[in-house]
Amino acid sequence: MQNAMIFIVLITLLSACMPASYPPDRKIMPAQLNGNYFLAEDGTYLPLRHWLPDNETRAVLIALHGFNDYSYFFQKPGEYLSKQGIACFAYDQRGFGANSRRGLWAGEAAYTDDLLVLARLLKKRYPDRPLYLLGESMGGAVIISALSKTNMPTIKGLILVAPALWARSTMPWYQKSLLWIMAHSLPRLTLTGKGLGILPSDNIEMLRALGRDPLVIKETRVESLYGLTDLMDSAFNNASLLNGNIFMLYGEKDEVIPKKPTYTFLKEFLAKDVTEKKVAFYQQGYHMLLRDLQASIALKDIASWINNSLEKLPSGADIRAQKLLAKATSVASAHEY
């Protein structure tokens, strides 16, 4: 009887500390697209940046930032691609950047719905131009998860830059267990990531600037990490749904998203419709491929792929990926990478 009471008390305490998400309010108005913000259907203002071509617009691209980052991540890529005739748009996703609920996880549905709404608005503004989606890290996971929605407008192609695919199924048991325990006991505890020794880029000057940027989140709630893991689970499990014109970029020095989940995902991803999919491995690339010291190499590949997805990439990173993936199939298990 005493043990039963202790069990009930423990369950009650854990239930009171469930990891929370902070979804949008109810929809009250049509979404709007203005110069410096994207007004969502619940009345939330999502800060928006855009980089427009000086001459004719040949294509349109929506760029989604990674976890704890914001739309400024696309400043240099947007400047470069706009000169190639590509109109680029990037917004601060809920809970990040200059949003009012910065640091609070909005939930997978909120992130995918915002993307779908903005995609529809841009299709109305540019009805005769192909629309591309680019997602870095968490942004890539949002895009992959959004593809399961039935109301997605016609998308010409997807660009996944080091997508966040570290699903629970690829984590060691102790890591999954620790995350669950912390999320259900101390969900509002904040972590900094200091001391992990992870280098996200070789561009040290850029990393220092991010450290000084007040809009980059430095302390992360455990419940937000838990929500991100839910999103990565969803994206990882949708690998077989990814069909059509898709370009995935991955840095071989990526210390944020490990090789094991990436290779496991690619095995399912490349199981069918391989001719319309392109994978590129950058030997000197880190997680922040678009801001690394050699970012221009990846950006030239992206522009080339948008112009003609079937052509070989200028960098040869697609050929390198083919060789490494062929080698990957010859080993017994993914843990050998």
KAJOHU-V651480 format. One record per pair of residues at least 4 apart in sequence whose C-alpha atoms are under 6 Angstrom apart, sorted by the first residue. I is the first residue (numbers start at 0). J is the second residue. D is the distance in whole Angstrom. If there is no record, write none. Layout:
I J D
I J D
This chain:
13 183 6
13 184 6
16 183 5
16 184 5
17 183 5
18 182 5
18 183 6
18 186 5
18 222 5
20 104 5
20 105 5
20 106 6
21 104 6
21 105 5
22 105 5
24 41 6
25 41 6
26 40 5
26 41 4
27 41 5
28 40 5
29 40 5
30 38 5
30 39 5
30 40 5
31 38 5
32 37 5
35 47 5
36 45 5
36 46 4
36 47 4
37 44 6
37 45 5
37 47 6
38 43 6
38 44 5
39 43 5
45 91 6
46 90 5
46 91 5
47 89 6
47 90 4
48 88 6
48 89 5
49 87 6
49 88 4
50 77 6
50 81 6
50 86 6
50 87 5
51 81 5
51 86 5
52 81 5
52 82 6
52 84 5
52 86 6
56 84 5
56 85 6
57 84 5
57 85 6
58 85 5
58 128 5
58 129 5
59 85 5
59 86 5
59 87 6
59 130 5
60 87 5
60 130 6
60 131 5
60 132 6
61 87 6
61 88 5
61 89 6
61 132 5
62 89 5
62 133 5
62 134 6
63 134 5
63 138 5
64 69 6
64 70 6
64 135 5
64 138 5
65 135 5
65 136 5
65 137 4
65 138 5
66 137 5
67 215 6
67 216 5
68 215 5
69 91 5
69 96 5
70 89 5
70 90 5
70 91 5
73 77 5
77 81 6
77 87 6
80 85 6
81 85 5
81 86 5
91 95 6
91 96 5
94 100 5
94 101 4
94 102 5
94 103 5
94 104 6
95 101 5
96 214 5
104 223 5
105 109 6
108 112 6
111 141 6
111 145 5
115 151 6
121 125 6
122 126 5
129 155 6
130 154 5
130 155 5
131 154 6
131 155 6
131 156 5
131 157 6
132 157 5
133 157 6
133 158 5
133 159 6
134 138 4
134 139 4
134 159 5
135 139 5
135 160 5
135 162 6
136 161 5
136 162 4
136 163 4
137 163 5
139 159 5
139 162 5
140 162 6
140 163 6
140 234 5
143 234 5
144 234 5
156 244 5
156 245 6
157 245 5
158 246 5
158 247 6
159 247 5
160 247 6
160 248 5
161 248 6
161 249 5
164 231 5
164 235 6
165 260 6
166 231 5
166 232 5
169 260 6
173 177 6
178 182 6
181 185 5
182 186 4
182 221 6
182 222 5
186 221 5
186 222 5
187 220 5
187 221 6
188 220 5
188 221 6
189 218 5
189 219 5
189 220 4
190 218 5
190 219 5
191 217 6
191 218 5
197 254 6
199 285 6
199 286 5
200 285 5
200 287 6
200 291 6
201 291 6
202 291 5
202 292 5
231 235 6
238 267 6
238 268 5
239 267 6
239 268 6
243 275 6
244 275 5
244 276 6
245 276 5
246 276 6
246 277 5
246 278 6
247 278 5
248 279 5
249 280 5
250 280 6
250 281 5
250 284 4
250 285 5
251 281 6
251 282 5
251 284 6
252 284 6
252 285 5
253 285 4
253 286 5
258 262 6
259 333 6
260 264 6
265 269 6
269 273 6
278 317 6
279 316 5
279 317 4
279 320 5
280 316 5
280 320 5
281 316 6
284 288 6
287 291 6
288 294 6
289 294 5
290 294 5
300 304 6
300 312 6
304 308 4
320 324 6
